[in-house]
Amino acid sequence: MKDTEEKDLALKSMRRAAVVARERAARFGLQIPVWRDGAIVFVSPELKAQPDAALNADKPRE
């Protein structure tokens, strides 16, 4: 297996795990801890379900 294939598989599995975590948090009414700007911030699963690109649309790309 090539390195890029392994990286893609790992990224896909992390995304699937994130979806399951958001579903469980929404089901049980929990907040999701997220690392932002050097601190842990708790967000609602409904807000986190939106793509991060939409939340950071006003920030310039590097």
VMD Tcl script that builds the backbone (N, CA, C; Angstrom):
set m [mol new atoms 186]
animate dup $m
set s [atomselect $m all]
$s set {name element resname resid chain x y z} {
  {N N MET 1 A 0.842 -1.168 0.000}
  {CA C MET 1 A 0.000 0.000 0.000}
  {C C MET 1 A 0.897 1.243 0.000}
  {N N LYS 2 A 0.533 2.219 -0.793}
  {CA C LYS 2 A 1.302 3.451 -0.871}
  {C C LYS 2 A 0.980 4.343 0.317}
  {N N ASP 3 A 1.914 5.252 0.615}
  {CA C ASP 3 A 1.700 6.179 1.727}
  {C C ASP 3 A 0.453 7.035 1.520}
  {N N THR 4 A 0.257 7.483 0.292}
  {CA C THR 4 A -0.911 8.336 0.047}
  {C C THR 4 A -2.212 7.575 0.251}
  {N N GLU 5 A -2.234 6.299 -0.105}
  {CA C GLU 5 A -3.434 5.492 0.114}
  {C C GLU 5 A -3.705 5.324 1.605}
  {N N GLU 6 A -2.648 5.096 2.371}
  {CA C GLU 6 A -2.813 4.940 3.819}
  {C C GLU 6 A -3.297 6.242 4.450}
  {N N LYS 7 A -2.770 7.360 3.975}
  {CA C LYS 7 A -3.203 8.657 4.510}
  {C C LYS 7 A -4.666 8.911 4.183}
  {N N ASP 8 A -5.057 8.578 2.957}
  {CA C ASP 8 A -6.453 8.774 2.563}
  {C C ASP 8 A -7.389 7.903 3.387}
  {N N LEU 9 A -7.002 6.659 3.611}
  {CA C LEU 9 A -7.830 5.763 4.423}
  {C C LEU 9 A -7.937 6.266 5.862}
  {N N ALA 10 A -6.825 6.750 6.413}
  {CA C ALA 10 A -6.845 7.275 7.780}
  {C C ALA 10 A -7.732 8.508 7.873}
  {N N LEU 11 A -7.637 9.397 6.893}
  {CA C LEU 11 A -8.459 10.600 6.901}
  {C C LEU 11 A -9.945 10.263 6.778}
  {N N LYS 12 A -10.271 9.324 5.906}
  {CA C LYS 12 A -11.668 8.903 5.750}
  {C C LYS 12 A -12.204 8.277 7.025}
  {N N SER 13 A -11.385 7.487 7.715}
  {CA C SER 13 A -11.853 6.868 8.957}
  {C C SER 13 A -12.055 7.907 10.053}
  {N N MET 14 A -11.194 8.929 10.102}
  {CA C MET 14 A -11.368 9.996 11.101}
  {C C MET 14 A -12.636 10.797 10.813}
  {N N ARG 15 A -12.929 11.018 9.537}
  {CA C ARG 15 A -14.162 11.740 9.192}
  {C C ARG 15 A -15.399 10.938 9.557}
  {N N ARG 16 A -15.350 9.615 9.339}
  {CA C ARG 16 A -16.489 8.770 9.736}
  {C C ARG 16 A -16.666 8.803 11.249}
  {N N ALA 17 A -15.570 8.765 11.982}
  {CA C ALA 17 A -15.645 8.812 13.446}
  {C C ALA 17 A -16.211 10.149 13.915}
  {N N ALA 18 A -15.866 11.235 13.237}
  {CA C ALA 18 A -16.380 12.552 13.604}
  {C C ALA 18 A -17.888 12.631 13.387}
  {N N VAL 19 A -18.360 12.021 12.313}
  {CA C VAL 19 A -19.808 12.007 12.040}
  {C C VAL 19 A -20.538 11.252 13.144}
  {N N VAL 20 A -20.000 10.105 13.544}
  {CA C VAL 20 A -20.617 9.303 14.604}
  {C C VAL 20 A -20.601 10.082 15.920}
  {N N ALA 21 A -19.505 10.777 16.207}
  {CA C ALA 21 A -19.418 11.559 17.444}
  {C C ALA 21 A -20.453 12.677 17.463}
  {N N ARG 22 A -20.633 13.364 16.318}
  {CA C ARG 22 A -21.645 14.420 16.260}
  {C C ARG 22 A -23.047 13.851 16.437}
  {N N GLU 23 A -23.324 12.692 15.834}
  {CA C GLU 23 A -24.645 12.070 15.974}
  {C C GLU 23 A -24.925 11.694 17.421}
  {N N ARG 24 A -23.932 11.108 18.077}
  {CA C ARG 24 A -24.120 10.714 19.481}
  {C C ARG 24 A -24.281 11.923 20.382}
  {N N ALA 25 A -23.502 12.970 20.149}
  {CA C ALA 25 A -23.618 14.183 20.959}
  {C C ALA 25 A -24.995 14.810 20.778}
  {N N ALA 26 A -25.488 14.823 19.555}
  {CA C ALA 26 A -26.823 15.391 19.306}
  {C C ALA 26 A -27.895 14.545 19.979}
  {N N ARG 27 A -27.738 13.231 19.928}
  {CA C ARG 27 A -28.738 12.335 20.517}
  {C C ARG 27 A -28.827 12.504 22.035}
  {N N PHE 28 A -27.665 12.695 22.677}
  {CA C PHE 28 A -27.652 12.784 24.133}
  {C C PHE 28 A -27.593 14.224 24.647}
  {N N GLY 29 A -27.667 15.208 23.761}
  {CA C GLY 29 A -27.674 16.606 24.176}
  {C C GLY 29 A -26.345 17.071 24.754}
  {N N LEU 30 A -25.247 16.594 24.213}
  {CA C LEU 30 A -23.922 16.948 24.716}
  {C C LEU 30 A -23.254 17.987 23.829}
  {N N GLN 31 A -22.248 18.651 24.374}
  {CA C GLN 31 A -21.429 19.598 23.632}
  {C C GLN 31 A -20.170 18.893 23.143}
  {N N ILE 32 A -19.605 19.364 22.031}
  {CA C ILE 32 A -18.401 18.763 21.468}
  {C C ILE 32 A -17.220 19.684 21.740}
  {N N PRO 33 A -16.146 19.160 22.363}
  {CA C PRO 33 A -14.958 20.000 22.576}
  {C C PRO 33 A -14.171 20.156 21.279}
  {N N VAL 34 A -13.805 21.410 20.962}
  {CA C VAL 34 A -13.061 21.720 19.741}
  {C C VAL 34 A -11.909 22.645 20.108}
  {N N TRP 35 A -10.750 22.410 19.521}
  {CA C TRP 35 A -9.580 23.260 19.769}
  {C C TRP 35 A -9.625 24.428 18.793}
  {N N ARG 36 A -9.753 25.653 19.324}
  {CA C ARG 36 A -9.786 26.863 18.499}
  {C C ARG 36 A -8.956 27.953 19.147}
  {N N ASP 37 A -8.104 28.544 18.362}
  {CA C ASP 37 A -7.310 29.698 18.800}
  {C C ASP 37 A -6.594 29.442 20.122}
  {N N GLY 38 A -6.042 28.266 20.283}
  {CA C GLY 38 A -5.242 27.958 21.460}
  {C C GLY 38 A -6.017 27.595 22.706}
  {N N ALA 39 A -7.302 27.308 22.567}
  {CA C ALA 39 A -8.108 26.950 23.731}
  {C C ALA 39 A -9.177 25.943 23.319}
  {N N ILE 40 A -9.668 25.220 24.296}
  {CA C ILE 40 A -10.751 24.279 24.049}
  {C C ILE 40 A -12.071 25.018 24.186}
  {N N VAL 41 A -12.897 24.905 23.153}
  {CA C VAL 41 A -14.207 25.555 23.123}
  {C C VAL 41 A -15.247 24.467 22.922}
  {N N PHE 42 A -16.356 24.557 23.626}
  {CA C PHE 42 A -17.426 23.578 23.481}
  {C C PHE 42 A -18.486 24.135 22.539}
  {N N VAL 43 A -18.824 23.358 21.510}
  {CA C VAL 43 A -19.816 23.785 20.524}
  {C C VAL 43 A -20.932 22.751 20.465}
  {N N SER 44 A -22.091 23.205 19.995}
  {CA C SER 44 A -23.212 22.276 19.860}
  {C C SER 44 A -23.003 21.412 18.621}
  {N N PRO 45 A -23.489 20.191 18.617}
  {CA C PRO 45 A -23.311 19.312 17.462}
  {C C PRO 45 A -23.976 19.859 16.201}
  {N N GLU 46 A -25.058 20.631 16.342}
  {CA C GLU 46 A -25.710 21.200 15.175}
  {C C GLU 46 A -24.806 22.221 14.495}
  {N N LEU 47 A -24.112 23.027 15.292}
  {CA C LEU 47 A -23.188 24.009 14.741}
  {C C LEU 47 A -21.990 23.320 14.115}
  {N N LYS 48 A -21.501 22.273 14.743}
  {CA C LYS 48 A -20.332 21.567 14.245}
  {C C LYS 48 A -20.648 20.787 12.981}
  {N N ALA 49 A -21.899 20.465 12.743}
  {CA C ALA 49 A -22.275 19.718 11.543}
  {C C ALA 49 A -22.076 20.554 10.286}
  {N N GLN 50 A -22.036 21.885 10.441}
  {CA C GLN 50 A -21.772 22.746 9.299}
  {C C GLN 50 A -20.295 22.641 8.935}
  {N N PRO 51 A -19.969 22.755 7.670}
  {CA C PRO 51 A -18.562 22.690 7.276}
  {C C PRO 51 A -17.757 23.824 7.906}
  {N N ASP 52 A -16.530 23.522 8.291}
  {CA C ASP 52 A -15.661 24.530 8.888}
  {C C ASP 52 A -15.375 25.661 7.910}
  {N N ALA 53 A -15.421 25.379 6.627}
  {CA C ALA 53 A -15.183 26.424 5.641}
  {C C ALA 53 A -16.223 27.537 5.768}
  {N N ALA 54 A -17.455 27.177 6.077}
  {CA C ALA 54 A -18.502 28.179 6.227}
  {C C ALA 54 A -18.260 29.020 7.469}
  {N N LEU 55 A -17.735 28.424 8.519}
  {CA C LEU 55 A -17.465 29.167 9.746}
  {C C LEU 55 A -16.275 30.102 9.577}
  {N N ASN 56 A -15.324 29.727 8.727}
  {CA C ASN 56 A -14.114 30.510 8.539}
  {C C ASN 56 A -14.087 31.210 7.182}
  {N N ALA 57 A -15.238 31.501 6.615}
  {CA C ALA 57 A -15.303 32.067 5.275}
  {C C ALA 57 A -14.687 33.472 5.227}
  {N N ASP 58 A -14.751 34.190 6.344}
  {CA C ASP 58 A -14.230 35.551 6.342}
  {C C ASP 58 A -12.711 35.613 6.538}
  {N N LYS 59 A -12.080 34.492 6.879}
  {CA C LYS 59 A -10.639 34.479 7.093}
  {C C LYS 59 A -9.924 34.276 5.749}
  {N N PRO 60 A -8.840 35.019 5.525}
  {CA C PRO 60 A -8.099 34.843 4.263}
  {C C PRO 60 A -7.343 33.531 4.237}
  {N N ARG 61 A -7.221 32.956 3.057}
  {CA C ARG 61 A -6.463 31.702 2.896}
  {C C ARG 61 A -4.992 32.023 2.800}
  {N N GLU 62 A -4.185 31.106 3.273}
  {CA C GLU 62 A -2.727 31.308 3.203}
  {C C GLU 62 A -2.142 30.553 2.054}
}
mol reanalyze $m
mol bondsrecalc $m
mol representation Tube
mol addrep $m
